[in-house]
Amino acid sequence: MTRKMNRNEWFSQYFPDTLKPLDWTKQADIKYESLPEVTLSAFTKIGRENLPILVLKQQSYTGRKPIIPSSLADTPCADLGAARLLEKLNTVLGTSYNPEKPSLSTLLEDYITKDYDFGTLYGHLRPFWYDSLSDIEHKLRTREAKDLEMRRDVLVNNRIISSLLRPRRVWDLYSN
């Protein structure tokens, strides 16, 4: 039987991981600055003007951060296929990755097989997109394993012992 951690032990082991930003790197910031300015508004998302948006400050966005409309985020990866997924990622993120790269094609096919939507794919890959993609699968597996370990260790006697644990799902404002 595995020994359960107390709050202080969990804090000392996972504190650095809870403070790491999800995707902020200097390289990404520099790349974002070179992207064209885009505007996403309620009109572009739903095709009609003057409909009330119930979440404040989400009526429109204008800037250089790579964003996607909810209609694209909700599109199943299987509907697009690997080549179009890569095309969409390249367009939104301002890159020109080649579909002939086997590891990238395999990775995209995995998201199709798992029946993910484009928003999930985008949210997972965007933090690593401007790094070397040669080890992206390893980075994704490592992040997932660390997250599972943190979630397992934070639960003691059916109680969460630290409020620093990130939510399982976060509305990614740059993805949607």
N, C-alpha and C positions, 0 to 999 in steps of 0.2 A: 504494500500500500504506500502510495506517495504521501510524503509529509506535506501538509497544507502550510502555505505561507501566511504570515500575519501582514497587516497593512504596511508596516515599516519595511519588512523584507521585500514585499512586492514593489514598494516605492523605490527602494535602493536598486533593485534589479532592472526595473522597467522605466524609471524616470527619464533617462535620456531618449528612449524611444517615443515617449509621450510628447516630448518637446520638439522632435524633428518635424519640420514642415512637411506636408505631404508631397509637394512637388516643386518647391521653390529652390531653384538653383540659379546661380549667376548666369550660366549658359542659357537657361530657359528665358530669364528676364531679357537678356540681350537679344535672343531670337524673337521674343514677343515684340520688341521695339521695332523690328524690321518688318513685321506683318502689317498688312494694310489695315486702316481703321475700318471697323464694321459697326453696324447698328442692328440690333435685334430689338424689336418692339412687339407689343401685343398684336399689332396689325400683321407683321410678318409671320407671327406664330400661328394665328388663327384665321387670317384672311379677312377680318372685318375690323373696322375702326370703332372707337368709342364704346367698347365693351369694358365693364369695370374689371380691374385687376384687384383681387382681394388681398394680395401681399404687397405691402408698401415697398416702394423703391424697386419693384420688379416689373414696372410697366415697360421700361426700355433700358437698353445698355448701348453705349457707344464707347469704343475703345479698341485697343490693339490686342488684348488678351484673346486667345483663340476660344471662341464659343460656338455652340451648335444649337439650332432650334430644337424644341421638344419633338417636333415631327421627325427629325432625323434621329434624335436620341432614342425614340421609341421604335425605330425600324429594326426588325430582326436581322441579325447578321446574315442569316440564311437567305433572306430576300435580296441581299446585295452580292453575296459571293466574295471570295477572297480578293479578286482583282479590284472590284469596286470599293471594297472596304479600304484597301490600301490607297486607292485614288482619293477617297473622301478624306482619309487621315492626312495624306500629303497636301490636299487643298487647304484644309482647315489649319494645319500646323505649319504650312509654308515649307515643306520639304519635298524631296524628289526621290524617295526610296524606290528601289527597283523591285518589281514583283517577281523577278527571277531569283531573288535571294531565298534559298530553301528554308532557312530557319524562320524567316518572316512569314512565308507562305504557310508553313506548318503551324505557326502560332495563330495566324488568322483562321485557319481551318479549325483549330481547336475551339475558338470562340463560336464558330458556326455549329460545330458538333454539340457544344454545351447549350445551344439555343439561347445565347445571350443576345441582347439588343445592342445597337451601336453605342448608346450612351454608356453602357457598362464597359464595353470594349475601350471606348475613348477614355473613360475615367481610370481604367487600369493602366493603359499604355502611355497616356500623356505625361505622367511624371518622368518616364524614362526615354521618351521619344527623341530627345536631342542628345542623349548619350549614345555610346556605342550600342547598337542593337545586337551585337554578337552574343551577349550574355543576358538578354532581356528575359528569357524564360527562367534563367536561374534567379534573377532579381525578383521576378514575380513569385516564384516558389518560395524564396527566402522570406519575402514580405508576408506571404500568406501563412507560412509556418510560424513566424514570430507572432503574428496576430493571433493565431489559434492558441499558442502557448500563453500569451498574455491573458486571453479570455478564460482559459482553463484555470490559471493561477489566481485570477482576481476573484473567483467565486469560491467562497469558503462558507460551508453550512448554508448554502442557498442564499448567501448575501454577497453583494459586491463590496469589496473592502477598499476600493479606491475610486474616487470620482474622476480620476485622470484618464481612465480608459476611454478611448475614442468610440463614438457610436459605430455600430456595425455598418450602417448606411448613412451617408451624409449627402445632402443635396449638393452636388458639385456645380456651383454657379457658373463655372467656365465650361462645363459639359452641357449645361442645359439652361 
